[in-house]
């Protein structure tokens, strides 16, 4: 009897072993690669912004490898994320300011 909590995935024979039966792996129904590891990121600060039909999540986080800025865009069922190490946040924000400043001067 199958457990309602688990789905089973069958993999055909092991390559090169014709006597092996199918391998059966069980994963929780809500299996996702991120669930294979414990909660590793601590959110230090977070902000959500909606612009037109897009949602942006700006989070400053830390984990065992250090601190970082994570910016996620959700729109039309899709999600895109960029991660900037904390050592580069000043350079990253300066680049944004430079680009926006140049566009303001060009349109004036």
N, C-alpha and C positions, 0 to 999 in steps of 0.2 A: 504494500500500500504506500502510495506517495504521500509525503508530508505536504500539507498545504503551504508550508513556509519555504520549501525548497523546490526548485526546478532541477531537473537532471539533464545533463548534456552528455551525449555519448560520442566518443571519439573512436573511429574505426581502429583497426589493428595497429600495433606498434610497428613501425617501419622495419622490414627485414625479419619479422617474427610471425610466420604464417599460422602458428598454433595459438597465438594469443587471442583471447576474446576481446570484446569491446571494453574500453576503459570507461568508467562512469565517474563523473565529477559532479558534486552537488554544490550549488551556489544559492545563497538566499535570494528570494524573488526580487528584493530591492538591491541586488548586488551592483556595485559601482566601484571602479578602481580606487576612488578616494576612500571607500569604506575599508579597504585593506590595511590602512594605517590608522593609528589613533589620532585624535584631534591634536595637530601639531602646531598650528598657528594661533597665536594670541592676538586679538585685535586690540590695538592701543587706541586708535581713533578712527571713526568712520563717518562718512557723509554720503547721502543719496541725493542725486539731482535728476530731475526730469526735464528734458529739453525736447519739445515737440513729441515725437513718438518713441524717443529713446530714453532709457534709464541708465544713469551712470552711477556706479558705486566706487567711491574713492576711499580706500582703507589703508591705514598705516598699520602694519603687522610686524610680528617678530616670531621667529621659530629658533630651533637649535643652531641654525646656520647664520642667523643675524636678523637685522631689521630691514624692511622693504616697504615700498609704496606699491599697492596693487590697485589698478584702475580697470574696472570691468564695465563693458557696454553691453546692454541687452536691448535688442530691437528685432521685431518680427520673428520672435522665437529663436533667435540666434544670440550667442554670447561670445564676445571677444575680450581677452584680458591681456594687459601688459603688466610687467613687474619691473620695477626700478629699484635696485639696491639702494639702501639709505646713503651709501657713499656717493651716489650719483644724483640725488634729488635736487641739489642746488644747480648742477649743470643742466638737468632736465628742465626745471622750471625756468632757468635763464634762456634756454633754447626756445621754449614756448613764448616767453616775453619778447624775444628778438623777432620771431616770426610774426607775432601779432603787431608788434611795433612797426615792422617793415610794411605790413599791409595797411596800417593806418596812415603812414606817410605816403604810400602809393595812391591811396584813394582820395587824399586831401587835395 
